Amino acid sequence: MHRFFCRQLAFYAQYHRDPRNCVTHYLGMPMLFVAAILPLEAVRIAVDGYVLPLGMLLTLPAIIGWIVLDVGVGVTLAFLLGPLLAIAELIVRTGSSLLLWTSIAVLFVVGWSFQFLGHAVFERRRPAFVDDLAQALIGPMFVVAKLLVRLGLRRDLAPYLAGEGQHAVQHRS
């Protein structure tokens, strides 16, 4: 799975070479996640005596998939999603339906505005998911991998994030 993950990371990196585009993703992706999860957080499902938000339940398969692809990046991503799920839960529990739907709309519009700004203005290239829909799930891992490399915790991923590691992975296959 590691080679597959590295290939996907290198592919995604080709669409994200401008550092300003990456910054727009650091801001826009969490907003889009919260916008998508908010309506699902309002729905509760009973599971083995517990009542859990549907948003959290539907996020679990993605988290498991991210951990399978790369344990370090996947666990870090799961940890970083915690506060976003908590924000969604706070909005659902304390807000009115007007606050809920206004939050969804604002987060959706602003989040996508950041993504479009990054790709149209800075990168001058369409998003990776347009060419490969699976890249929509690699995007959050890319952001976390860049953070971990920047912190010096995952230097092994640096060549793939720079788009240089793709050939090395293909030659080792």
Long-range contacts (C-beta under 8 A, 24 or more apart in sequence): 1-68, 1-69, 1-70, 2-69, 2-70, 3-169, 3-172, 3-173, 4-69, 5-69, 5-70, 5-73, 5-141, 6-157, 6-160, 6-165, 6-166, 6-169, 7-166, 7-169, 7-170, 8-69, 8-134, 8-135, 8-138, 9-138, 9-141, 9-142, 9-145, 9-157, 9-160, 9-161, 9-165, 10-160, 10-163, 10-164, 10-165, 10-166, 10-169, 11-128, 11-132, 11-135, 11-138, 11-166, 12-128, 12-135, 12-138, 12-139, 12-142, 13-142, 13-160, 13-161, 13-162, 13-163, 14-128, 14-163, 14-166, 15-119, 15-123, 15-125, 15-126, 15-127, 15-128, 15-135, 16-123, 16-128, 16-142, 17-123, 17-163, 18-118, 18-122, 18-123, 20-118, 20-122, 21-118, 21-119, 21-122, 21-123, 22-118, 22-143, 22-146, 23-118, 24-114, 24-115, 24-117, 24-118, 24-122, 25-114, 25-115, 25-118, 25-139, 25-142, 25-143, 26-143, 27-111, 27-114, 28-110, 28-111, 28-112, 28-113, 28-114, 28-115, 28-118, 29-111, 29-115, 29-139, 29-140, 29-143, 30-84, 30-111, 31-107, 31-108, 31-110, 31-111, 31-114, 32-107, 32-108, 32-111, 32-112, 32-115, 33-81, 33-84, 33-140, 34-84, 34-87, 34-88, 34-103, 34-107, 35-103, 35-104, 35-105, 35-107, 35-108, 35-111, 37-84, 37-85, 37-88, 38-88, 38-91, 38-92, 38-100, 38-103, 38-104, 38-107, 39-100, 39-104, 41-85, 41-88, 41-89, 41-91, 41-92, 42-92, 42-100, 53-85, 53-88, 53-89, 53-92, 55-85, 55-88, 56-85, 59-85, 62-137, 65-137, 66-137, 66-140, 66-141, 69-141, 70-141, 70-145, 72-148, 72-153, 72-154, 73-141, 73-144, 73-145, 73-148, 73-154, 73-157, 74-141, 76-144, 76-147, 76-148, 77-140, 77-141, 77-144, 80-144
